[in-house]
Amino acid sequence: MRMPDIAQTLREAAAQLAATSDTARLDAELLMAHALGMTRTELLLRHMQAEAPPGFAALIQRRMAHEPVAYMLGSQPFYGLDLEVTPAVLIPRGDSETLIEAARTARAGRPPTRILDLGTGSGALLLAALTLWPEAQGIGLERSSSARDVARRNAARHGLAARATIREGDWTRPDWHHALGQFDLVLANPPYVEDAADLAPSVRAHEPAEALFAGADGMADYRLLVPTIPALLAPGGTAVFEIGASQAEAVGALAREAGLTAHVHADLAGRPRAVEMA
């Protein structure tokens, strides 16, 4: 007896996933393409009448247990880059592209030559910036050795290893920044989630807690980082930090206390997403 074809299997999988995912059909299509070793476009255009592969059901069960699709696929797009992701790093979100766009606007006509990414994780922000400014050199600072390995592989994957130095760094240590020098552009997506925040199971149970949580009010890392920015910025330099939707005023106040200006940028949904400091 012929097995169900891919079209029917996808319909059934999307119905199963609807209880645990807001993107059930997309998830099913991405996992099916992964199971078949092809792109989603190839799947949809050429293979909908083929038999479903036997390993697909197990992938759906993993997704129903809230495992993120990006970790299952091993990659995530960000600012035109296809980045490796593992459970050692946060999954790059499209909202974080707001930082790159804010930096691009701020540095229009003034391309940075030295870029620093604080807490680089997968390398998403640093590598996107280096792609945008091909004459720049960058440093990605990261405490986790496993995350540093991912960032280095992503730099090599995109031909940026010669311009992206991934270094160990921990801003909870005294004088952590003294040997770094100064930069035209500093980017950061630090932990900013409140410890008791109500997060989706796919985030709380699977993404690295040390990259998410920052104390009772989510501000612990900003209080450490923002006061160091004046020392890290070269004359005329710019820093752009990602923030939670309710943190613009508090982070802006920290910037002004450090003698910096603060300008808030919204993401595509209109939520405050980044604070530009100079």
C-alpha positions in Angstrom: 0.0 0.0 0.0 1.3 3.4 -1.0 2.3 5.7 1.9 0.7 9.1 2.3 2.3 11.7 0.0 4.1 14.7 1.2 1.2 17.1 0.7 -1.1 15.0 2.9 1.7 14.4 5.5 2.3 18.2 5.8 -1.4 18.9 6.3 -1.5 16.3 9.1 1.8 17.5 10.7 0.6 21.2 10.6 -2.6 20.1 12.4 -0.5 18.3 15.1 1.8 21.3 15.6 -0.9 23.9 15.8 -1.3 23.3 19.5 2.4 24.2 20.2 3.5 26.5 17.4 2.2 29.7 15.9 4.0 28.8 12.6 2.8 25.2 12.4 2.7 24.9 8.6 6.0 26.6 8.1 7.6 24.4 10.7 6.3 21.3 9.0 7.6 22.4 5.6 11.0 23.3 7.0 11.4 20.0 8.8 10.2 18.0 5.8 12.7 19.8 3.5 15.4 19.0 6.1 14.4 15.3 6.3 14.7 15.2 2.5 18.0 17.1 2.3 16.6 19.9 0.1 15.4 23.5 0.3 11.9 24.3 1.2 11.4 25.9 -2.3 12.5 22.6 -3.9 10.1 20.7 -1.7 7.1 22.9 -2.5 7.8 23.2 -6.2 8.8 19.6 -7.1 8.1 17.0 -4.4 4.7 17.4 -2.9 3.4 14.2 -4.5 6.4 12.1 -3.4 6.2 9.7 -0.4 7.1 11.2 2.9 10.5 10.1 4.4 10.3 7.8 7.4 12.3 10.1 9.7 9.8 13.0 9.4 7.5 11.7 12.1 10.3 11.8 14.7 11.1 15.4 13.8 7.5 16.4 14.4 7.5 14.7 17.8 10.6 16.7 18.7 8.9 19.9 17.6 5.8 19.1 19.6 8.1 18.9 22.6 9.0 22.5 21.9 12.5 22.0 20.5 13.2 25.0 18.3 13.2 24.4 14.6 16.5 26.3 14.2 18.3 23.9 16.5 16.8 21.0 14.7 17.9 22.3 11.3 21.2 23.5 12.7 21.0 26.9 11.0 19.1 30.2 11.0 19.1 33.1 8.5 20.1 36.6 9.7 20.6 39.7 7.6 21.2 37.6 4.5 23.6 35.2 6.2 22.9 31.6 6.8 24.3 31.0 10.3 25.0 27.8 12.1 23.2 27.6 15.5 23.4 25.1 18.3 21.9 25.0 21.8 25.1 26.8 22.9 23.9 30.1 21.3 20.7 32.1 21.1 18.8 31.8 17.9 19.2 35.1 16.0 15.9 36.8 15.6 14.8 39.1 12.8 14.1 41.8 15.4 17.9 42.0 16.1 18.4 43.2 12.5 17.2 46.5 13.9 20.6 47.0 15.4 22.3 46.6 12.1 19.9 49.0 10.4 20.4 51.5 13.2 24.2 51.2 12.9 24.0 51.6 9.1 22.0 54.8 9.5 24.2 56.2 12.2 27.4 55.5 10.3 26.2 56.7 6.9 29.2 58.3 5.2 31.4 57.3 8.1 32.1 53.6 7.7 33.6 52.0 10.8 37.0 50.4 10.7 36.9 48.7 14.1 33.8 46.9 15.3 33.2 45.3 18.7 30.3 42.8 19.4 29.7 42.2 23.1 28.4 38.7 23.7 28.7 37.6 20.1 27.1 34.2 20.5 26.6 32.8 17.0 28.5 35.9 15.6 25.3 37.2 14.0 25.7 40.9 14.7 29.4 41.0 14.1 29.3 39.1 10.8 26.4 41.1 9.5 28.3 44.3 10.3 31.5 43.0 8.6 29.4 42.1 5.6 28.0 45.6 5.5 31.4 47.3 5.9 33.9 45.2 3.9 36.9 47.3 5.0 36.2 46.8 8.7 37.9 44.5 11.2 35.9 43.2 14.2 36.2 41.5 17.6 33.5 39.3 19.0 33.7 39.0 22.7 32.1 35.9 24.2 32.3 34.1 27.6 31.1 30.7 26.4 33.8 28.5 24.7 31.1 26.5 22.9 29.6 29.7 21.6 33.0 31.0 20.5 33.4 27.8 18.5 30.1 28.4 16.7 31.0 32.0 16.0 34.3 31.0 14.5 32.7 28.4 12.3 30.2 31.0 11.1 33.0 33.5 10.3 34.8 30.8 8.3 31.6 29.8 6.6 31.1 33.3 5.2 34.8 34.0 4.4 35.1 36.5 7.3 37.6 34.6 9.5 40.5 37.0 8.6 38.4 40.0 9.7 36.5 38.6 12.7 38.5 37.8 15.8 36.5 35.8 18.3 37.9 36.3 21.8 37.1 35.2 25.3 35.6 37.9 27.4 33.5 38.3 30.6 32.2 41.7 31.5 31.4 40.6 35.0 35.2 40.7 35.7 36.9 43.9 36.8 38.7 45.8 34.1 37.5 43.4 31.4 37.6 46.0 28.7 41.0 47.7 29.3 43.0 45.7 26.7 40.5 46.0 23.9 41.2 49.5 22.7 38.7 51.7 21.1 36.1 51.1 18.4 34.1 53.1 15.9 31.1 50.8 16.4 30.1 48.8 19.5 27.2 46.3 19.1 25.6 44.3 21.9 22.6 42.0 22.4 23.2 41.3 26.1 21.0 39.2 28.4 17.9 41.4 29.2 15.1 39.1 30.3 13.7 39.3 33.8 14.5 36.1 35.8 10.8 35.4 36.4 9.6 36.3 32.8 6.9 34.1 31.3 8.8 32.7 28.3 7.7 30.2 25.7 8.8 26.7 26.5 10.9 26.6 23.3 13.0 29.5 24.7 13.1 28.8 28.5 13.8 25.0 28.1 16.1 25.1 25.1 18.0 28.4 24.7 21.0 29.2 26.9 19.9 30.8 30.2 23.2 32.7 30.6 22.4 34.6 27.3 18.8 35.4 28.3 18.4 36.3 32.0 19.7 39.4 33.7 18.3 39.7 37.2 14.9 40.5 38.6 14.4 43.5 36.3 16.5 42.4 33.3 18.9 45.3 33.7 21.9 43.7 35.4 24.1 43.5 32.3 23.2 47.0 31.1 24.4 48.3 34.5 27.8 46.7 33.9 28.2 47.5 30.2 26.8 51.0 29.6 29.2 52.8 31.9 32.2 51.2 30.0 31.0 52.5 26.6 32.7 55.9 26.7 36.1 54.2 27.2 35.4 51.8 24.3 34.3 54.3 21.8 36.7 56.1 19.5 36.1 59.8 18.9 32.8 60.0 17.0 32.0 56.4 17.7 28.6 54.8 18.0 27.2 52.0 20.2 23.9 50.2 19.6 22.4 47.9 22.2 19.4 45.7 21.9 16.7 46.2 24.6 13.5 44.7 25.8 10.3 46.5 24.8 10.0 48.1 28.3 13.6 49.0 28.8 14.2 52.0 26.6 13.8 54.6 29.3 16.0 52.8 31.8 18.8 52.1 29.4 18.6 55.6 28.0 19.0 56.9 31.6 22.2 54.8 32.0 23.6 56.2 28.8 23.0 59.8 29.9 24.5 59.1 33.3 27.6 57.9 31.4 27.7 61.2 29.4 26.3 59.7 26.2 23.3 60.6 24.1 20.6 58.0 23.6 18.3 57.5 20.7 15.7 54.7 20.6 15.0 52.6 17.4 11.9 50.6 16.9 11.7 47.2 15.2 9.3 46.4 12.3 6.5 45.8 14.8 6.9 49.3 16.2 8.3 48.2 19.5 11.4 49.8 21.1 14.3 47.4 20.1 17.6 49.3 20.2 19.3 52.2 21.9 21.9 54.1 19.9 24.5 55.8 22.1 27.2 58.3 21.1 
